[in-house]
Amino acid sequence: MQPKRISSTQNPLAKKVRSAAQGEEAGAFLLEGRHLLREALAVGWPLECVLVGEDHWNGWQAVLGPMEDRVFLCPPALLRRLGTTPSPEGVLALGIRRDQPWPRPRRGHRFLYLDAVQDPVNVGILVRSARAFGVAGAFLGRGTADPFRPTALSRSAGAALHIPLVATDVQDFLRWKTDHRVTLFAAEAGGPAVWDKNPAPGPWALAVGNEGRGLSESIRSAADARVGIPMEAGWDSLNVAAAGSILLFSLAQALNR
């Protein structure tokens, strides 16, 4: 038995998919392409629906058959109109947004705080690096781009589906830091290198700041230490995603050895 068909952009479900593609659905987000759908299925992320191109159904039937009531076939041209890329690889899905629990830190746990990082590309790359370097959870400070917007989610390669992402304000984050005795490192240009730091006695977090103004004063004043990346003479600037990724790796090597 084949799934039902959707053939028009006027279909209510098609409208919802397009709305999610534009970041206008409060309760859902768009998964675009084979990789992101496979990541969602691998972690058991709840899906509202899956739209499959009529020319791709044979390749997905065995995987999506058990959820056939939420799968719909579409003409390839319709998928291209609903997605955000010229080639959505024959599949789109709606993931259901869900509240993420606040992490409960243990010795050796590492965390990331994004302090109003506005560019979704930077957010996606940082979340991807967080996943790669064993971060137990990331906090999204006020003003940070939505990691589930299509651009951020694709740049994270689906990492946003794997680690807790907690939207919060700075005071709640700092209260959590204090309650759980988390050592906070503030990433700043010109800050001391991390290579020679002693292993951390407990959990720690790295805070990275806004692309323009850097870290807020609240984070700077609450940080236990500043960290930076030594660079060639005459150059003192790195993109926040590049700097955050280097520092996450370096801190993990220095503090958790």
Beta strands, then each sheet from edge to edge (+ up, - down):
strand 1: 4-5
strand 2: 28-32
strand 3: 47-53
strand 4: 71-74
strand 5: 91-96
strand 6: 110-114
strand 7: 137-140
strand 8: 165-167
strand 9: 183-187
strand 10: 204-208
strand 11: 225-227
sheet 1: 1+ 4+ 3+ 5- 2+
sheet 2: 8+ 7+ 6+ 10+ 9+ 11+
end
